[in-house]
């Protein structure tokens, strides 16, 4: 009786230790090996193994005791074959004595004569067999009994729990990794705060938007991010009314950026609100598009309508009032000028569309930039009688590799602007100088200049500097955008310096023509002038 009590206590101790191992570690192989070692020790077994079902087709040994490495590595038991395969297929535990010769077992491996008895129990999770636990005893030990089988089945339940825990942990870890990956790589900023407004999570995009390190922001109140944006009431309202609210905000980081912030309650699976999710979507480009659309409509209604109105008016006079030939000639001169103005506007729009889409092609060659400017100057000089355009290159420069027609267009736009924005006349100077592997061209005027806060937007399409001084000066805001596209397409750059009331200096660069060793001789001659 004392022996039986001691044995029962030993079983309970082992079961307790196995249960602790199951609940203390999620490393499956470590837990299974610990359980098997304790089980073989408790049952005084010669050998044992825990086999897991792979792809619902065959069993392989996950951990073993008393088996050679070769046996462990090479064992692959199809479902339904052998003792382990039969238990895995039927889900029934087995107690076997001595040599087995039962026909229900397919493809039995010949058992060694010294194996006195063995046990095999299925491992199940949600009534689905996922593997088997096997033990064997040699002849020198006592035989296994039904009591052993029942107790091994209890241990098998613990093994199944360990496997299920490990698989669940792997699944949760994988899902968590996916969610963290999505959050980390989101283009939108994400800030999660609790019911008190304390920041729980902040993704890299939000970190970049606010310029605040995530680690320093977590556990602090969200007001460190949203200060001055009047969002706290909306955060609280989202929790109170359990609704999503949206608002557009502007941040200066350091340039002005626009965001649409979505504030929504964060709920548990049970539907309990535990905090607030703030999602920031960058709508700066959308705002720019909307602004450009507005500017384009304004430009079309003004800059296109004005010449059309003039053309229509003078044609109407010619057709209905029978003016003198001299007046008809004067009216037609105006119609011609206004028509040319319309053509310029339309061509600028078409050029911009081609430049943006990349449809235009550079017909580049080695060109003498000094000669190109000198030949084009008479055309520019006729544009105004109150401006003095100067170009006196003081040093020779290398040829550039460029499309001459497009460079003429660049010069035309810059000189036209210099004339337009120097309404009182004055000097317009063109300078040219070498700059490393580039040649730089300056176009400087003595006009009204540009306010410093307007400079960053100067090369945006449809953008015009609006002020009392520029009122009445015609333009579409397309020319400088075209200049920027053309210069950058050549591999050069464009910059501007300006002082209000003193004038502006535009500088663009073009790459020097560098002949290739295999280049045709006539191109090399161009390089030498």
Order of alpha helices (4+ residues) and beta strands (2+ residues): alpha-alpha-beta-beta-alpha-beta-alpha-beta-beta-beta-alpha-beta-beta-alpha-alpha-alpha-alpha-beta-beta-beta-alpha-alpha-alpha-beta-alpha-beta-beta-alpha-beta-beta-alpha-beta-beta-alpha
